[in-house]
Amino acid sequence: MGPEPLPPSPWVLRHAELVPGGRPVLDLACGGGRHSLVFLAAGHPVTAVDRDLSGIGPLAARPGLTLVEIDLETGAPWHFGASRFGGVIVTNYLHRPILADVVAAVEPGGALIYETFAAGNEAFGKPTNPDFLLRPGELLEAVRGRLEVVAYEHRIVSQPRTAKIQRLAAVRR
């Protein structure tokens, strides 16, 4: 038996209401699907993406869930082309070459809810590679002029473990 799955992120739960009712959600680097489940339960169709979907388990049979097993870091063109989503959810994941595509995938009226590790996290554990750590204000810069920021944090958290993180919730008006 594997480790206990993480509960949904409080940041994602707090800002989930920004995603318009019934609109499709893209859950990037979905892991075990903790956020996919939240949005499915709220009536959203969800596209869950990860390079390894083996952690999805019984969630895979849920109606409204589309699974896409791809490695977003191959250098291939953005897999979703011009597709747009009412919600784009990203937690504990950063691949800078697709960050502009992630922002562009938010449809008018939709929301981006993003939370991942930031520079300074190396003092607390992995990840320590700067390629996987947001620079100060980097999420703000990624959405500047494209999305309206509703909430932003760059701080040290203690749960689920001590880490330096950056969080953003933004909408396309």
C-alpha positions as CSV (number, residue, x, y, z in Angstrom):
1,M,0.0,0.0,0.0
2,G,1.4,3.4,-1.0
3,P,1.5,6.6,1.0
4,E,-1.7,8.3,1.9
5,P,-2.8,10.7,-0.9
6,L,-2.6,14.4,-0.2
7,P,-5.8,16.2,0.5
8,P,-6.9,18.9,-2.0
9,S,-4.9,22.1,-1.6
10,P,-6.7,24.7,0.6
11,W,-5.6,27.3,-2.0
12,V,-7.4,25.4,-4.8
13,L,-10.5,24.8,-2.6
14,R,-10.6,28.5,-1.7
15,H,-10.5,29.7,-5.3
16,A,-12.5,26.9,-7.0
17,E,-15.6,29.1,-7.1
18,L,-13.8,31.3,-9.7
19,V,-14.3,28.5,-12.2
20,P,-17.6,29.1,-14.0
21,G,-20.2,26.5,-13.2
22,G,-20.1,23.5,-15.5
23,R,-17.2,24.7,-17.6
24,P,-14.4,22.3,-18.4
25,V,-11.3,22.1,-16.2
26,L,-7.8,21.2,-17.1
27,D,-5.9,19.6,-14.2
28,L,-2.2,19.7,-15.2
29,A,0.3,17.3,-13.6
30,C,-2.7,15.9,-11.8
31,G,-0.9,13.2,-9.8
32,G,-3.5,11.1,-8.0
33,G,-6.3,13.3,-9.2
34,R,-7.1,15.1,-5.8
35,H,-8.1,18.3,-7.6
36,S,-9.8,16.5,-10.5
37,L,-12.1,14.9,-8.0
38,V,-13.0,18.2,-6.4
39,F,-14.1,19.7,-9.8
40,L,-15.9,16.5,-10.9
41,A,-17.9,16.6,-7.7
42,A,-18.8,20.2,-8.5
43,G,-20.2,19.2,-11.9
44,H,-17.3,20.1,-14.1
45,P,-16.0,17.9,-16.9
46,V,-12.3,17.4,-16.2
47,T,-9.3,16.7,-18.4
48,A,-6.6,15.2,-16.1
49,V,-3.1,15.3,-17.5
50,D,0.1,13.6,-16.2
51,R,3.0,11.7,-17.6
52,D,2.0,8.8,-15.4
53,L,-1.7,8.2,-14.7
54,S,-1.2,5.1,-12.6
55,G,-1.9,7.0,-9.4
56,I,-5.5,7.9,-10.6
57,G,-6.8,4.4,-9.6
58,P,-10.6,4.1,-9.3
59,L,-11.1,7.8,-10.2
60,A,-10.4,6.8,-13.8
61,A,-13.9,5.3,-14.1
62,R,-15.7,8.6,-13.1
63,P,-18.0,10.0,-15.7
64,G,-16.9,13.4,-17.0
65,L,-13.2,12.6,-16.6
66,T,-10.9,12.5,-19.6
67,L,-7.4,11.2,-18.9
68,V,-4.4,12.3,-21.0
69,E,-1.1,10.6,-20.3
70,I,1.6,12.7,-21.9
71,D,5.0,14.1,-20.9
72,L,4.6,17.9,-21.1
73,E,8.3,18.3,-21.1
74,T,9.3,16.7,-24.4
75,G,9.5,20.0,-26.3
76,A,6.6,19.0,-28.4
77,P,4.0,21.7,-29.2
78,W,1.4,22.4,-26.5
79,H,-0.8,19.3,-26.6
80,F,-4.1,21.3,-26.2
81,G,-3.6,23.7,-29.1
82,A,-6.2,26.4,-29.1
83,S,-8.5,24.6,-26.6
84,R,-9.7,26.7,-23.7
85,F,-10.9,25.8,-20.3
86,G,-13.1,27.4,-17.6
87,G,-10.5,26.4,-15.1
88,V,-6.8,25.5,-15.3
89,I,-5.4,24.0,-12.1
90,V,-1.7,23.5,-11.5
91,T,-0.1,22.4,-8.2
92,N,3.4,21.4,-7.4
93,Y,4.5,21.6,-11.0
94,L,6.5,24.1,-13.1
95,H,7.8,23.7,-16.7
96,R,8.6,27.3,-17.9
97,P,8.5,26.5,-21.6
98,I,4.7,25.9,-21.4
99,L,3.8,28.6,-18.9
100,A,2.5,31.0,-21.6
101,D,0.4,28.1,-23.0
102,V,-1.0,27.4,-19.6
103,V,-2.1,31.0,-19.2
104,A,-3.5,31.1,-22.7
105,A,-5.6,28.0,-22.0
106,V,-7.9,30.0,-19.7
107,E,-11.1,30.9,-21.6
108,P,-12.9,34.3,-21.2
109,G,-14.5,34.3,-17.8
110,G,-12.3,31.4,-16.7
111,A,-9.7,31.1,-14.0
112,L,-6.1,30.0,-13.4
113,I,-5.4,28.5,-10.0
114,Y,-1.7,27.9,-9.6
115,E,0.4,26.8,-6.6
116,T,4.0,25.5,-6.7
117,F,7.4,25.8,-5.1
118,A,9.4,29.0,-5.1
119,A,13.0,30.0,-4.9
120,G,14.1,29.5,-1.3
121,N,12.4,26.1,-1.0
122,E,15.9,24.5,-1.2
123,A,16.2,25.4,2.6
124,F,13.3,23.0,3.3
125,G,13.8,20.1,1.0
126,K,13.0,19.1,-2.6
127,P,12.6,20.5,-5.1
128,T,15.9,22.3,-5.0
129,N,16.7,22.7,-8.7
130,P,16.0,26.3,-9.8
131,D,14.4,25.0,-13.0
132,F,11.5,23.8,-10.7
133,L,11.3,26.9,-8.4
134,L,9.4,30.0,-9.3
135,R,11.4,33.3,-9.1
136,P,9.9,36.1,-7.0
137,G,6.9,37.5,-8.8
138,E,7.2,35.0,-11.7
139,L,3.5,34.0,-11.7
140,L,2.5,37.6,-11.6
141,E,4.7,38.3,-14.6
142,A,3.3,35.3,-16.4
143,V,-0.3,36.7,-16.3
144,R,0.5,40.4,-16.5
145,G,-1.8,42.0,-19.1
146,R,-3.5,38.7,-19.8
147,L,-5.4,37.8,-16.6
148,E,-6.7,39.8,-13.6
149,V,-5.1,38.7,-10.4
150,V,-7.6,37.9,-7.7
151,A,-5.1,36.6,-5.1
152,Y,-1.4,36.0,-4.8
153,E,1.0,34.8,-2.2
154,H,4.7,34.2,-2.0
155,R,5.5,32.7,1.4
156,I,6.6,29.9,3.6
157,V,3.9,27.4,4.6
158,S,4.0,24.6,7.2
159,Q,1.3,22.3,5.7
160,P,1.4,19.7,4.2
161,R,5.1,20.2,5.0
162,T,7.3,23.3,5.4
163,A,8.0,24.8,2.0
164,K,8.4,28.1,0.2
165,I,5.6,28.5,-2.3
166,Q,4.0,30.9,-4.7
167,R,0.3,30.9,-5.3
168,L,-1.9,32.7,-7.8
169,A,-5.6,32.8,-8.6
170,A,-6.5,34.9,-11.6
171,V,-9.4,35.3,-14.1
172,R,-9.7,36.2,-17.7
173,R,-12.3,39.1,-17.9
